[in-house]
Amino acid sequence: MSSNLNRRDWLKSGLLASAGLTIGQTNPVNAAPVFTQGILDVYAERELELAHEAMLAAAPQIKARLSSNENPWGPSTAAIKAISDTAPKSFLYAGPVTMELRKAIAEMNGVSPDQVLLGAGSSELLMASLLMAGAKGKVMMAETCYISGRDAREDGATMPTIKVPLTKDYQYDLDAMDTRLSADTSLIYICNPNNPTGVMLPSAKLSSFCEAASPKSTVLVDEAYIDYAPNPATDSMVEHVRKGQNVLILRTLSKLHGFAGLRIGYALGQPATLKELRKYCSGGFTVSTTSAAAAIASFKDKAFQEMVLKNTAESKKFLYDTLKSMDYTYLPSSANFVLFPIKVKGQVLLQKMMAEGVSVRSWFFDQQNWCRVSIGTMDEMKAFKEAFAKSVS
């Protein structure tokens, strides 16, 4: 690799390639070059963060990797067996298996296969959605949410966004979003449950918003953590896709199913929307035969999913109890992580925690430092308790 091509440039080139684009190629994203560059900066930085976290996890002193919202119990044995059984056929392209996966996802969600688009994790589909929207107008989002943290480029340019502050109880302010919705709003991004807060919108309220807003703009509901919601089937906004409305749902198997490294995600939407979205991504071609087969097997393994949810709930309660015993408040979470305010700067806490072999994440918003802890095994949560007590003493 040339010394003139640094890691960030290399990552951007890889992201463009994964989206089916090349530098200088004529395509719709050229209509919004600043936005395109900004999105690539966001994802390049995210990839660098993940690489850093992977390095930390590989270090001998790591006792608990609680910084990436992964599922420490997955993938299931059924998924692993499917990978092993399918591996000898991996010299063949994945078309037949991915078609079977699309049909399975469609049946699970009560939609047709042409309302399902696969991706190598939901990140690919999210990036494609933002590129598609950025070519047409502005993206409305909450401040703070998964994609709100880095939209500024080094040269000072920004992506065309409309940021709406969270409410005092850290909910999406749907009323304010509705008020600020305008003709140039091409997409409304809602992460539910939200990351990094873990807070979830009441399903009836979000459903009413989707009904009202979708005729005016595409409503993208990022349901990466929907499996941890109180009632996933009714808390999801997929009903609006079934009704033919302009609502786009993103899902991932990286959480409940433990596929963070296997890379399976999917979008649910109207066929015309997904056809347009394919111009900005691989159209499912990046999904491997082995991962697709594993996904089909994992969807069928209900006992494994129930075990993960049960263990997650137990570990989360332990974390809640730990924080309360140390006089820390927290945001009640409907996801597999918990966010709570801390009394020191985030980087100070992270460094102290790493010295104790525990990785966590930090944020600063609402004039407050926050720590986000992913839910791990009970042994990992005990390691967190010990490390946190030492780090804040």
C-alpha positions as CSV (number, residue, x, y, z in Angstrom):
1,M,0.0,0.0,0.0
2,S,1.4,3.4,-1.0
3,S,2.4,5.7,1.8
4,N,0.2,8.3,0.1
5,L,-2.8,6.1,0.8
6,N,-3.5,6.3,4.5
7,R,-5.8,4.1,6.6
8,R,-8.8,6.5,6.3
9,D,-8.4,6.8,2.5
10,W,-8.2,3.0,2.3
11,L,-11.3,2.6,4.3
12,K,-13.2,5.1,2.3
13,S,-12.2,3.3,-0.9
14,G,-13.4,0.1,0.6
15,L,-16.7,1.6,1.6
16,L,-17.2,3.0,-1.9
17,A,-16.4,-0.4,-3.3
18,S,-18.9,-2.1,-1.0
19,A,-21.5,0.3,-2.1
20,G,-20.9,-0.6,-5.8
21,L,-19.2,2.8,-6.5
22,T,-15.9,3.9,-7.7
23,I,-14.0,7.2,-7.4
24,G,-15.0,9.4,-10.3
25,Q,-17.8,7.1,-11.5
26,T,-20.9,8.9,-12.6
27,N,-23.7,8.0,-10.2
28,P,-26.5,9.7,-8.2
29,V,-24.3,10.5,-5.2
30,N,-22.3,13.0,-7.2
31,A,-25.3,15.3,-6.8
32,A,-24.4,15.7,-3.2
33,P,-20.5,15.3,-3.0
34,V,-20.2,17.0,0.4
35,F,-22.8,14.7,1.9
36,T,-21.2,11.7,0.4
37,Q,-17.8,12.6,1.7
38,G,-19.3,13.3,5.1
39,I,-21.0,9.9,5.3
40,L,-17.8,8.2,4.3
41,D,-15.9,10.0,7.0
42,V,-18.5,8.9,9.6
43,Y,-18.2,5.3,8.6
44,A,-14.4,5.4,8.1
45,E,-14.1,6.6,11.7
46,R,-16.5,3.9,12.9
47,E,-14.4,1.3,11.2
48,L,-11.3,2.7,12.9
49,E,-13.1,2.5,16.2
50,L,-14.0,-1.1,15.6
51,A,-10.5,-1.9,14.6
52,H,-9.3,-0.3,17.8
53,E,-11.8,-2.2,19.9
54,A,-10.7,-5.4,18.2
55,M,-7.1,-4.7,19.2
56,L,-8.2,-4.1,22.8
57,A,-10.2,-7.4,22.8
58,A,-7.2,-9.3,21.6
59,A,-5.0,-7.9,24.4
60,P,-4.1,-10.5,27.1
61,Q,-5.3,-8.2,29.9
62,I,-8.9,-7.8,28.6
63,K,-11.4,-9.4,31.0
64,A,-14.6,-8.0,29.6
65,R,-15.2,-6.4,26.2
66,L,-18.2,-4.2,27.0
67,S,-17.8,-1.5,24.4
68,S,-19.4,-2.8,21.2
69,N,-22.9,-4.0,22.0
70,E,-22.1,-7.6,20.9
71,N,-23.8,-10.8,22.0
72,P,-21.3,-12.8,24.1
73,W,-23.4,-16.0,23.9
74,G,-23.7,-16.2,20.1
75,P,-23.8,-17.5,17.4
76,S,-25.8,-20.6,18.2
77,T,-24.6,-24.1,17.7
78,A,-27.2,-24.5,15.0
79,A,-25.7,-21.5,13.1
80,I,-22.2,-22.8,13.5
81,K,-23.3,-26.2,12.2
82,A,-24.9,-24.5,9.2
83,I,-21.6,-22.7,8.5
84,S,-19.7,-26.0,8.7
85,D,-22.2,-27.9,6.5
86,T,-22.3,-25.1,3.9
87,A,-18.6,-24.4,3.7
88,P,-17.8,-27.1,1.1
89,K,-20.3,-25.4,-1.2
90,S,-18.8,-22.0,-0.7
91,F,-17.1,-22.1,-4.1
92,L,-20.6,-21.4,-5.5
93,Y,-22.2,-17.9,-5.5
94,A,-24.7,-17.4,-2.8
95,G,-27.7,-16.6,-4.9
96,P,-29.9,-19.7,-4.0
97,V,-29.1,-19.5,-0.3
98,T,-29.7,-15.7,-0.1
99,M,-33.0,-16.1,-2.0
100,E,-34.0,-18.7,0.6
101,L,-33.0,-16.2,3.4
102,R,-35.0,-13.4,1.8
103,K,-38.1,-15.6,1.6
104,A,-37.6,-16.6,5.3
105,I,-37.3,-13.0,6.4
106,A,-40.3,-12.0,4.3
107,E,-42.4,-14.8,5.9
108,M,-41.3,-13.8,9.4
109,N,-42.4,-10.2,8.8
110,G,-45.5,-10.7,6.8
111,V,-44.1,-9.0,3.7
112,S,-43.2,-10.2,0.2
113,P,-39.6,-11.2,-0.8
114,D,-39.4,-8.1,-3.1
115,Q,-39.8,-6.0,0.1
116,V,-36.6,-7.4,1.5
117,L,-33.1,-6.3,0.7
118,L,-30.1,-8.0,2.3
119,G,-26.8,-6.4,3.3
120,A,-23.5,-7.3,5.0
121,G,-24.8,-6.1,8.3
122,S,-27.3,-3.2,8.6
123,S,-24.5,-0.7,8.4
124,E,-24.2,-1.2,4.7
125,L,-27.9,-0.5,4.2
126,L,-27.8,2.5,6.6
127,M,-25.0,4.1,4.6
128,A,-26.8,3.4,1.4
129,S,-30.0,5.0,2.8
130,L,-28.1,8.1,3.8
131,L,-26.4,8.4,0.5
132,M,-29.7,8.0,-1.3
133,A,-31.4,10.6,0.9
134,G,-28.4,13.0,0.7
135,A,-28.7,13.1,-3.1
136,K,-32.2,14.5,-2.7
137,G,-32.3,16.7,0.4
138,K,-31.7,16.8,4.1
139,V,-31.7,14.0,6.7
140,M,-33.6,14.7,10.0
141,M,-32.3,13.0,13.1
142,A,-32.2,13.3,16.9
143,E,-29.4,14.8,18.8
144,T,-28.2,12.4,20.2
145,C,-28.5,9.2,18.2
146,Y,-26.4,6.6,16.4
147,I,-25.5,8.7,13.4
148,S,-25.4,12.2,15.0
149,G,-22.0,12.2,16.5
150,R,-19.7,13.0,13.5
151,D,-21.1,14.8,10.6
152,A,-18.3,17.4,10.4
153,R,-15.5,17.1,7.9
154,E,-12.0,18.3,8.5
155,D,-12.4,21.1,6.1
156,G,-15.4,22.4,8.0
157,A,-18.2,21.2,5.6
158,T,-21.1,19.3,7.0
159,M,-23.7,16.8,5.8
160,P,-27.1,18.3,5.1
161,T,-28.9,17.4,8.3
162,I,-31.6,18.7,10.6
163,K,-30.9,17.8,14.2
164,V,-33.7,17.8,16.8
165,P,-32.8,17.7,20.5
166,L,-34.1,14.8,22.6
167,T,-36.7,15.5,25.2
168,K,-35.8,15.9,28.9
169,D,-36.4,12.2,29.4
170,Y,-34.1,11.4,26.4
171,Q,-36.9,10.4,24.1
172,Y,-37.1,11.4,20.4
173,D,-39.1,14.6,20.2
174,L,-41.6,13.5,17.6
175,D,-43.7,16.6,17.9
176,A,-40.7,18.9,17.2
177,M,-39.7,16.7,14.3
178,D,-43.1,17.0,12.8
179,T,-42.9,20.8,13.2
180,R,-39.5,21.0,11.5
181,L,-40.4,18.7,8.6
182,S,-40.2,20.5,5.3
183,A,-40.2,19.9,1.6
184,D,-36.4,19.4,1.5
185,T,-36.5,16.7,4.2
186,S,-35.7,13.6,2.2
187,L,-35.3,11.2,5.1
188,I,-36.2,11.0,8.9
189,Y,-33.9,8.7,10.8
190,I,-35.2,7.2,14.0
191,C,-33.2,4.6,15.9
192,N,-35.6,2.7,18.2
193,P,-34.5,1.6,20.7
194,N,-32.1,4.5,20.5
195,N,-28.3,4.1,20.6
196,P,-26.5,5.2,22.7
197,T,-29.4,6.0,25.2
198,G,-31.2,2.6,25.1
199,V,-34.5,4.5,25.4
200,M,-37.5,3.3,23.4
201,L,-40.4,5.2,22.0
202,P,-44.0,4.1,22.9
203,S,-45.0,2.1,19.8
204,A,-48.4,3.8,19.5
205,K,-46.8,7.3,19.4
206,L,-44.1,6.3,16.9
207,S,-46.7,4.5,14.8
208,S,-48.8,7.7,14.6
209,F,-45.8,9.7,13.6
210,C,-45.0,7.2,10.8
211,E,-48.6,7.5,9.6
212,A,-48.4,11.3,9.5
213,A,-44.8,11.8,8.3
214,S,-44.4,9.0,5.7
215,P,-46.4,10.8,3.0
216,K,-44.0,13.8,3.2
217,S,-40.7,12.0,3.7
218,T,-39.2,8.5,4.0
219,V,-39.2,7.4,7.6
220,L,-36.2,5.1,8.3
221,V,-36.7,3.2,11.6
222,D,-33.4,1.6,12.6
223,E,-34.4,-1.5,14.6
224,A,-31.0,-2.9,15.3
225,Y,-32.0,-3.5,19.0
226,I,-35.7,-4.4,18.4
227,D,-35.2,-8.0,19.6
228,Y,-34.6,-6.7,23.1
229,A,-37.8,-4.6,23.2
230,P,-40.6,-5.6,25.6
231,N,-42.8,-6.8,22.7
232,P,-40.7,-6.9,19.5
233,A,-43.6,-8.0,17.2
234,T,-45.8,-5.1,18.1
235,D,-43.0,-2.6,19.0
236,S,-41.7,-2.8,15.4
237,M,-42.9,-0.4,12.8
238,V,-43.0,-3.2,10.1
239,E,-46.8,-2.9,9.9
240,H,-46.4,0.4,8.0
241,V,-44.4,-1.5,5.4
242,R,-47.2,-4.0,5.1
243,K,-49.6,-1.1,4.6
244,G,-47.5,0.1,1.6
245,Q,-46.4,3.3,3.4
246,N,-43.1,5.1,2.8
247,V,-41.4,3.5,5.8
248,L,-38.0,1.8,5.7
249,I,-37.0,-0.7,8.4
250,L,-33.4,-1.7,9.1
251,R,-32.5,-4.8,11.1
252,T,-29.4,-6.7,12.0
253,L,-28.4,-10.2,13.2
254,S,-25.4,-8.7,15.0
255,K,-27.1,-8.4,18.4
256,L,-29.5,-11.2,19.4
257,H,-28.2,-13.7,17.0
258,G,-24.5,-13.0,17.7
259,F,-23.6,-12.3,14.0
260,A,-21.4,-9.2,14.5
261,G,-18.6,-10.8,12.7
262,L,-20.8,-12.8,10.2
263,R,-22.4,-9.6,8.8
264,I,-26.0,-10.1,8.0
265,G,-28.5,-7.3,7.9
266,Y,-31.7,-6.5,6.0
267,A,-34.0,-3.7,5.0
268,L,-37.8,-3.9,4.8
269,G,-39.5,-1.4,2.5
270,Q,-41.5,-0.8,-0.6
271,P,-40.1,-2.5,-3.8
272,A,-39.6,0.9,-5.5
273,T,-37.6,2.2,-2.5
274,L,-35.5,-0.9,-2.3
275,K,-34.8,-0.7,-6.1
276,E,-33.5,2.8,-5.6
277,L,-31.5,1.8,-2.6
278,R,-29.7,-0.9,-4.6
279,K,-28.0,1.9,-6.6
280,Y,-26.1,2.8,-3.4
281,C,-25.1,-0.7,-2.1
282,S,-24.3,-4.2,-3.2
283,G,-27.9,-5.3,-3.4
284,G,-27.2,-8.2,-1.2
285,F,-24.2,-9.5,-3.2
286,T,-21.9,-9.0,-0.2
287,V,-23.8,-11.7,1.8
288,S,-21.8,-14.9,1.9
289,T,-23.2,-18.4,1.4
290,T,-22.1,-19.5,4.9
291,S,-23.5,-16.5,6.7
292,A,-26.8,-16.7,4.9
293,A,-27.1,-20.4,5.8
294,A,-26.2,-19.6,9.4
295,A,-28.9,-16.9,9.5
296,I,-31.6,-19.3,8.3
297,A,-30.6,-21.8,11.0
298,S,-30.4,-19.1,13.7
299,F,-33.9,-17.8,12.9
300,K,-35.2,-21.3,13.6
301,D,-33.3,-21.7,16.9
302,K,-35.9,-20.2,19.2
303,A,-34.4,-21.9,22.3
304,F,-31.1,-20.1,21.7
305,Q,-32.8,-16.7,21.3
306,E,-34.8,-17.2,24.5
307,M,-31.6,-18.1,26.4
308,V,-29.8,-15.0,25.1
309,L,-32.8,-12.8,26.2
310,K,-32.9,-14.4,29.6
311,N,-29.2,-14.1,30.2
312,T,-29.2,-10.5,29.0
313,A,-32.0,-9.6,31.4
314,E,-30.1,-11.2,34.3
315,S,-26.9,-9.4,33.5
316,K,-28.7,-6.1,33.0
317,K,-30.4,-6.4,36.4
318,F,-27.0,-7.1,37.9
319,L,-25.6,-3.9,36.3
320,Y,-28.6,-1.9,37.4
321,D,-28.2,-3.2,41.0
322,T,-24.4,-2.4,40.8
323,L,-25.0,1.2,39.7
324,K,-27.7,1.8,42.3
325,S,-25.5,0.4,45.1
326,M,-22.9,2.9,44.1
327,D,-25.3,5.8,43.9
328,Y,-25.3,6.1,40.1
329,T,-28.5,6.7,38.1
330,Y,-29.0,5.2,34.7
331,L,-31.4,5.4,31.7
332,P,-33.7,2.3,31.7
333,S,-32.7,0.4,28.6
334,S,-34.7,-1.6,26.0
335,A,-31.4,-2.7,24.4
336,N,-28.4,-4.8,25.2
337,F,-26.5,-1.9,26.8
338,V,-27.0,0.7,29.5
339,L,-26.1,4.4,29.5
340,F,-25.5,6.3,32.7
341,P,-24.1,9.7,33.7
342,I,-20.6,9.7,35.2
343,K,-18.8,12.2,37.5
344,V,-15.5,12.3,35.6
345,K,-14.5,12.9,32.0
346,G,-15.2,9.9,29.8
347,Q,-11.7,9.4,28.5
348,V,-10.4,9.4,32.1
349,L,-12.8,6.6,33.1
350,L,-12.1,4.6,29.9
351,Q,-8.4,4.7,30.6
352,K,-8.8,3.6,34.2
353,M,-11.2,0.8,33.2
354,M,-8.8,-0.4,30.5
355,A,-6.1,-0.6,33.1
356,E,-8.4,-3.0,34.9
357,G,-9.0,-5.0,31.8
358,V,-12.5,-3.8,31.0
359,S,-13.5,-1.8,27.8
360,V,-16.6,0.5,27.8
361,R,-17.6,3.5,25.8
362,S,-18.1,7.2,26.7
363,W,-20.2,10.1,25.3
364,F,-20.6,13.7,26.1
365,F,-24.0,15.3,25.5
366,D,-26.6,17.4,27.3
367,Q,-23.6,19.0,29.2
368,Q,-22.9,15.7,30.8
369,N,-20.3,12.9,30.6
370,W,-21.8,9.4,30.0
371,C,-20.6,5.8,30.1
372,R,-22.2,3.1,28.0
373,V,-21.8,-0.5,29.1
374,S,-22.7,-3.4,26.8
375,I,-24.4,-6.3,28.5
376,G,-22.0,-9.2,28.9
377,T,-21.9,-12.6,30.6
378,M,-22.4,-12.6,34.4
379,D,-18.6,-13.0,34.8
380,E,-18.0,-10.0,32.6
381,M,-20.5,-7.9,34.5
382,K,-18.7,-8.9,37.8
383,A,-15.5,-7.8,36.2
384,F,-17.1,-4.5,35.3
385,K,-18.3,-4.0,38.9
386,E,-14.8,-4.6,40.3
387,A,-13.1,-2.4,37.7
388,F,-15.7,0.4,38.1
389,A,-15.4,0.4,41.9
390,K,-11.6,0.9,41.6
391,S,-11.9,3.4,38.8
392,V,-14.3,5.8,40.5
393,S,-13.0,5.5,44.1
